[in-house]
Amino acid sequence: MVKLKIKECSFSYGSHPVLEKVTLEIKEGEMVSIIGPNGSGKSTLLRCICRVLQPGGGVIYLNGKDAARLNSRALARLLGYVPQSGAEVFPLTVFEAVLLGRKPYLNQC
């Protein structure tokens, strides 16, 4: 299980701030839901955690390590990200999409 700690994470789209000093700690084994109205920053926060977006401030820790310093393979072994839309870009079956989660564990040729 992955432990997640977010310290004062901030993110803006241009001059429009979306996340302002968000702090959160999720301990191993805890289940958490992120809820809120449309446009409140839920997806932006998840994209920052997965490094799809780079926060403008703050630090995100995965298992006690700064996520920004993890290489992409180490990050992929800890978490995965499936965007809400993307079927047009990656026409995969559900089974094929699930198998992609095994890629970080395969030996590179």
PESULPE-V118217 format. One record per residue. N is the residue number from 0. RES is the residue in three letters. OMEGA is omega in whole degrees, -180 to 180 (none if undefined). Layout:
{{N;RES;OMEGA} {N;RES;OMEGA}}
This chain:
{{0;MET;-178} {1;VAL;172} {2;LYS;-178} {3;LEU;175} {4;LYS;179} {5;ILE;180} {6;LYS;173} {7;GLU;179} {8;CYS;178} {9;SER;177} {10;PHE;178} {11;SER;168} {12;TYR;-175} {13;GLY;179} {14;SER;-178} {15;HIS;179} {16;PRO;180} {17;VAL;177} {18;LEU;179} {19;GLU;176} {20;LYS;178} {21;VAL;177} {22;THR;-175} {23;LEU;173} {24;GLU;178} {25;ILE;-178} {26;LYS;180} {27;GLU;178} {28;GLY;179} {29;GLU;173} {30;MET;-176} {31;VAL;173} {32;SER;175} {33;ILE;-177} {34;ILE;178} {35;GLY;-179} {36;PRO;176} {37;ASN;177} {38;GLY;-177} {39;SER;176} {40;GLY;-179} {41;LYS;-179} {42;SER;178} {43;THR;177} {44;LEU;179} {45;LEU;178} {46;ARG;176} {47;CYS;179} {48;ILE;-177} {49;CYS;-180} {50;ARG;171} {51;VAL;174} {52;LEU;178} {53;GLN;180} {54;PRO;177} {55;GLY;179} {56;GLY;179} {57;GLY;-177} {58;VAL;176} {59;ILE;-179} {60;TYR;173} {61;LEU;-176} {62;ASN;177} {63;GLY;-179} {64;LYS;178} {65;ASP;-177} {66;ALA;-180} {67;ALA;-178} {68;ARG;178} {69;LEU;174} {70;ASN;-173} {71;SER;180} {72;ARG;179} {73;ALA;178} {74;LEU;-179} {75;ALA;177} {76;ARG;-179} {77;LEU;-177} {78;LEU;178} {79;GLY;-178} {80;TYR;176} {81;VAL;-178} {82;PRO;-180} {83;GLN;177} {84;SER;-177} {85;GLY;-179} {86;ALA;-180} {87;GLU;-177} {88;VAL;-178} {89;PHE;-179} {90;PRO;-178} {91;LEU;169} {92;THR;177} {93;VAL;180} {94;PHE;179} {95;GLU;179} {96;ALA;178} {97;VAL;179} {98;LEU;178} {99;LEU;178} {100;GLY;178} {101;ARG;-175} {102;LYS;-179} {103;PRO;-178} {104;TYR;-179} {105;LEU;176} {106;ASN;178} {107;GLN;-180} {108;CYS;none}}
